[in-house]
Amino acid sequence: MRVVGKKFIIVLLIILFLSGIGQVVWAGKWEPFQFRGNERFEYKILLEEDEEESEVIYILDIKKSEKDEDVFEVTYTTKGTLAKDELGPETAFGLWGVYGISLNMLVINPAYAFFFSQMDLKEGEKMSFFGAGIVKIIGKEKIAGREGFICQLFSAEEEDKMVAEWVIDPELALPLRSKIFEDDELQSQIELIKYLQY
């Protein structure tokens, strides 16, 4: 009976050890904007202004050039609708001129991007960043067939006031979803609807 008990304990310890290693291996740091190339991101963007919601599709397509293997062709596409009276000079430069928000701030504010190179992405992780805010990783979510960590940024002054939320797959250069809040109200959201590798 003692031999069976010892074997059980040894097997249990091995399982616990291996599952602990699995957690460490899965936990990692994310470096935004580190693209691989030969990939396509397609996002749906929801914006709210003056209690009116608008939807835009944004596509980022990165393909290796056929002429030079060290060169990539990058295509940006923005699709949306505008009323006739909204057509003007801004329209020629993409819908961001019309909507008045920069895409990089919508995807991930560069001021916050450095947070993720400092912290391990694993459930339950919490980190305070020099009075700029507190990031909490509360779980995982699947978006567009990819799984990512739900990372919430809270105000440094009011720990229960959420400023932004991202769902991050450490293998991709951009978040699966990004939400920006203002006074506890969702201000804007960008969410991956399709990701392809060529």
Buried (B, 14 or more C-beta within 10 A) or exposed (E): EEEEEEEEEEEEEEEEEEEEEEEEEBBBEBEBEEBEBEBBBBBBBBBBEEEEEBEBBBBBBBBBEEEEEEEBEEEEEBEBEBEEEEEEEBEEEBBBEBBEBEBEBBBBBEEBBEBBEEBBBBEEBEBEBEEBBBBBBBEBBEBBEBEBBBBBBBBBEEEEBBBBBBBBBBEBBBBBBBBBBEEEEEBBBBBBEEBEEE
